[in-house]
Amino acid sequence: MKTSLVTVCTLLTVVSGGGGMIHEEVKETGTEGSAAVIHCPYTKGYETYIKYFCKGVYTNCTTLLQTNGEDSWRHEGRLSLTDSKEQRLIVVTIRDLRMEDTGPYGCGIERIGQDPFTLVRLTVNKAPQPPQKLNITTVSTRPTPVKTVPDSGPIHTPKSEDPDTGMFCI
């Protein structure tokens, strides 16, 4: 009799799908230095439950961020988690992506028994190399303009001759 009861409970868990997330897997791709926005939908009835985002797969997932069931937004470091209860959507943003961010993550809903869980596969692509900076020095070959004073005619200065040398002084 004990074996039958365990079998029935196991079958109910398998048939029910363990939970209520709409998608079993979400794939997101981002570029190094930019941000990734991950959307994990969930079914009606889980609006007031604790939501979490973790690194790893379901059986071995380290929680990075979670709500308390009442708040709809949490932020820590490069991560933010929003629980859009009206849309029944967990939205996670990872800013300033790094190559080491690539890997499996998960969005989950904490409950008694098996948590509804969506596996997230994040791929971070290397940022394209920025063009090399060229140091260019420019030299102007344009002549510098010279200010000129309008010609007012010849200048007349009285001249005198030194009687001893025969030189003129101006």
Secondary structure, DSSP 8 states (H G I E B T S, - for coil): -HHHHHHHHHHHHHHHTTS-BS-SEEEEEEETTS-EEEEEEB-TT-TTS-EEEEEEETTEEEEEEE--SS-SEEEETTEEEEEETTTTEEEEEE-S--GGG-EEEEEEE--SSS--EEEEEEEEE----------------S-----------------EE-TTT--EE-
